[in-house]
């Protein structure tokens, strides 16, 4: 009872889809009546030819297809021309003119490819597959159906995917690869149900029957054919009805139910005649002739055999066979010529690329020779200095930390500016004090001289102190710019986090004077040192803090005056692991992109403000470089918190 209800629903759905197709034709007719545009008329003619007449009235279908082709050529409508050729080739194939069908398809395919008309391309590959199936060249049929399937999937052409899967499966069945055939037939059936596009669901149902027939399950095959018939919209698709009736007759023949075999064989023959389908006429009459021979009814057998021979000749006469062979040969030559031109073009490209590479190497060699000759002219001191600078430069260029160093530059400049200001100020004061001392010396005022000397000495001590501070900052910069040796060293993460928090803040302040945010630290005073690659872990912390400052800065631009930007950096030790947390009260991360933020080159920042590599590299350095993990906790519109956990 459940199965009856399911297929009743399928039948009603298919009937409603037939009505939907009529509505689409009526819609195009109304549109043409309104705008009187030739392109709309072409679409109307092709819709009628491809969806209304193809399975019900071959003469009307061929006429409308030819009208659409003629009008397309008249107005130079390339898409209409390609689709018109494809439609006509389908009618010729069904009418038994296989050479004519192949010729038009081979003409339509390059036109469709040239204008990137995917539906026309799919129509060509499907038409070729059907023609080669009739010619029993099942491997070529499979190749073309597979191309049809691939494009249908790529372009999400849901109305064609069911047909593409089914035809691919049918080709595998004909090659006796039943497992592969069943796989694609099942995909076709499931896709129809999933998308509720049931107008073509009869194809996979019929194909299930063919598989059962090949397995020897003849009654199951008959059941599937009956179900297929019920899905035919309006019951007037002569091609599909003839196909189903003939296959039912074949199943009854194998069950030795001769009367049923003859009954359905005649129905198949009648539908093939109404639809003017020579291939199906040939198959139906061949079956009937064999059955009547087995009953010694030679008169009936002779009549059907003569009809079969006539249909067979219309399909596979010697002249048509030669025409098909010639068309295949010409198409192979055309493809070979295209491939040869493609290879020739690729070879030219490779040649010019090689010339360009050689030119670049020659230029580089010239530059190196010139630089070498200039370097030899320098004195030993200058040579030593330049060598050191070149070494530093090479290290910086080759270092993966160039991005991080760039982020640090503004912060470093701010940090080094303070001691430099002190040095400059106290130097100027000392200059003035020395001038005063010279005056006092000329006066012989010893007490004043001693007082001035003491001030100069005090200032000199301060100059030395601030100079050492600047030296410390420069050495720290050089430490972070050196190439990564990969050596892990016991590191105080509190100092590392505090240093990069200040540098990041001052770096952003240098770019945007209006930027401000409260920096809060919760550092565990008993945090143990951790074996890490200092440069890598510094880069991770810098990336997370930079992102936090960026998030609160962006939110401040749109939030009200009550909003107070805040970035919190926390360290703690827990269960034998060291944890670093960076939290901001910015906009949070939307749910739909949370799975993407660790992917390389993914960024939400405007072009030029982010490379999309920061979090990806941080993830690699934490997870793969240190055996740790990096986790995200966020709520859209409220906060974002990254947690880095490292083994101790």
Long-range contacts (C-beta under 8 A, 24 or more apart in sequence): 7-227, 7-230, 7-231, 10-198, 10-201, 10-227, 10-230, 10-231, 11-230, 11-231, 13-196, 13-198, 14-198, 14-199, 14-201, 14-202, 14-231, 14-232, 14-233, 15-233, 15-234, 17-197, 17-198, 17-199, 17-233, 18-199, 18-233, 18-234, 21-51, 21-52, 21-199, 21-233, 22-52, 24-51, 25-51, 25-52, 38-71, 38-74, 38-75, 38-77, 39-75, 39-77, 39-80, 41-71, 42-68, 42-71, 42-72, 42-77, 42-80, 42-84, 43-80, 45-71, 46-80, 46-83, 46-84, 46-87, 49-87, 50-87, 50-90, 54-87, 54-90, 54-91, 55-236, 55-237, 55-238, 55-239, 55-240, 55-275, 56-236, 56-237, 56-238, 58-91, 58-94, 58-95, 58-275, 58-276, 59-276, 61-87, 61-91, 62-88, 62-91, 62-95, 65-91, 78-111, 78-114, 78-115, 78-117, 79-115, 79-117, 79-120, 81-108, 81-111, 82-108, 82-111, 82-112, 82-115, 82-117, 82-120, 83-108, 83-112, 83-117, 83-119, 83-120, 83-123, 85-111, 86-112, 86-120, 86-123, 86-124, 86-127, 87-123, 89-124, 89-127, 90-123, 90-127, 90-130, 93-127, 93-130, 93-131, 93-134, 94-239, 94-275, 94-276, 94-277, 94-279, 95-276, 95-277, 95-278, 96-278, 96-279, 96-311, 96-314, 96-315, 97-320, 98-131, 98-134, 98-135, 98-315, 98-320, 98-324, 99-320, 99-323, 99-324, 99-327, 101-127, 101-131, 102-128, 102-131, 102-324, 102-327, 102-328, 102-331, 103-327, 105-131, 106-327, 106-330, 106-331, 106-334, 110-334, 118-151, 118-155, 118-157, 119-157, 119-160, 121-151, 122-148, 122-151, 122-152, 122-157, 122-160, 122-164, 125-151, 126-163, 126-164, 126-167, 129-167, 129-171, 130-167, 133-170, 133-171, 133-174, 134-279, 134-315, 135-324, 136-174, 138-171, 138-174, 138-175, 139-175, 141-171, 141-174, 142-168, 142-171, 142-172, 142-175, 145-170, 145-171, 158-191, 158-195, 158-197, 159-197, 159-199, 159-200, 161-188, 161-191, 162-188, 162-191, 162-192, 162-197, 162-200, 162-201, 162-203, 162-204, 163-188, 163-200, 163-203, 164-188, 165-191, 165-204, 166-200, 166-203, 166-204, 166-207, 167-203, 169-204, 169-207, 170-207, 170-210, 173-207, 173-210, 173-211, 173-214, 176-214, 178-211, 178-214, 178-215, 181-207, 181-211, 182-211, 185-211, 198-231, 199-233, 201-231, 202-228, 202-229, 202-231, 202-232, 202-240, 205-231, 206-240, 206-243, 206-244, 206-247, 209-247, 210-247, 213-247, 213-250, 213-251, 213-254, 218-251, 218-252, 218-254, 218-255, 219-251, 219-255, 221-247, 221-251, 222-248, 222-251, 222-252, 225-251, 238-271, 238-272, 238-274, 238-275, 238-277, 239-271, 239-275, 239-277, 239-280, 241-267, 241-268, 241-271, 242-267, 242-268, 242-269, 242-271, 242-272, 242-275, 242-277, 242-280, 242-284, 243-268, 243-280, 244-268, 245-271, 245-284, 246-280, 246-283, 246-284, 246-287, 249-284, 249-287, 250-287, 253-287, 253-291, 258-291, 258-294, 258-295, 261-287, 261-291, 262-288, 262-291, 262-292, 265-291, 269-304, 278-311, 278-314, 278-315, 279-311, 279-315, 281-307, 281-308, 281-311, 282-308, 282-311, 282-312, 282-315, 285-311, 392-478, 392-481, 395-481, 395-482, 395-483, 396-481, 398-483, 399-481, 399-482, 399-483, 399-484, 400-484, 400-617, 401-480, 401-481, 401-484, 401-535, 401-539, 403-611, 403-613, 403-614, 404-480, 404-538, 404-539, 404-542, 404-543, 405-477, 405-480, 405-481, 407-504, 407-507, 407-542, 407-546, 408-477, 408-480, 408-500, 408-503, 408-507, 408-542, 409-507, 410-506, 410-507, 410-508, 410-509, 410-510, 410-511, 411-502, 411-503, 411-504, 411-505, 411-506, 411-507, 411-510, 412-473, 412-477, 412-503, 413-510, 414-506, 414-507, 414-509, 414-510, 415-473, 415-502, 415-503, 415-506, 416-470, 416-473, 416-474, 418-466, 418-469, 419-466, 419-467, 419-469, 419-470, 419-473, 420-466, 420-470, 422-462, 422-463, 422-466, 423-463, 423-466, 423-467, 423-470, 426-459, 426-460, 426-462, 426-463, 426-466, 427-463, 429-459, 430-456, 430-459, 430-460, 430-463, 433-459, 479-534, 479-535, 480-535, 480-538, 482-535, 484-533, 484-535, 484-536, 486-533, 487-533, 488-531, 488-532, 488-533, 489-531, 489-532, 489-533, 489-534, 490-529, 490-530, 490-531, 491-529, 491-530, 491-531, 491-532, 491-534, 491-537, 492-527, 492-529, 493-527, 493-529, 493-530, 493-532, 493-537, 493-571, 493-578, 493-580, 494-523, 494-524, 494-525, 494-527, 494-571, 496-534, 496-537, 496-538, 496-541, 497-521, 497-523, 497-541, 497-569, 497-571, 497-580, 498-523, 498-569, 499-538, 500-538, 500-541, 500-542, 500-545, 501-545, 501-567, 501-569, 503-542, 504-542, 504-545, 504-546, 504-549, 505-549, 508-546, 508-549, 508-550, 508-553, 512-553, 515-549, 515-553, 516-565, 517-549, 517-552, 517-553, 517-565, 517-566, 517-567, 518-564, 518-565, 518-566, 518-567, 519-567, 519-569, 520-566, 520-567, 520-568, 520-569, 521-568, 521-569, 521-570, 522-568, 522-569, 522-570, 522-571, 522-572, 523-569, 523-570, 523-571, 524-571, 524-572, 524-573, 526-573, 527-571, 527-572, 527-573, 527-578, 528-573, 528-578, 528-648, 530-578, 530-646, 530-648, 532-626, 532-646, 533-621, 533-625, 533-626, 536-621, 536-625, 536-626, 537-621, 537-626, 539-617, 539-618, 539-621, 540-618, 540-621, 540-622, 540-630, 540-644, 541-580, 541-582, 541-644, 543-614, 543-615, 543-617, 543-618, 544-582, 544-618, 544-642, 544-644, 545-569, 545-582, 546-614, 547-584, 547-614, 547-615, 547-642, 548-582, 548-583, 548-584, 548-586, 548-640, 549-584, 550-586, 550-605, 551-584, 551-586, 551-587, 551-640, 552-584, 552-585, 552-586, 554-586, 554-587, 555-585, 555-586, 555-587, 573-648, 576-647, 576-648, 577-645, 577-646, 577-647, 577-648, 578-645, 578-646, 578-648, 579-643, 579-644, 579-645, 579-646, 580-643, 580-644, 580-646, 581-641, 581-642, 581-643, 581-644, 582-641, 582-642, 583-639, 583-640, 583-641, 583-642, 584-639, 584-640, 584-641, 585-638, 585-639, 586-639, 586-640, 587-636, 587-637, 588-634, 588-635, 588-636, 588-637, 588-638, 588-639, 588-640, 589-632, 589-634, 589-636, 589-640, 590-636, 591-636, 594-632, 594-634, 597-632, 598-630, 622-646
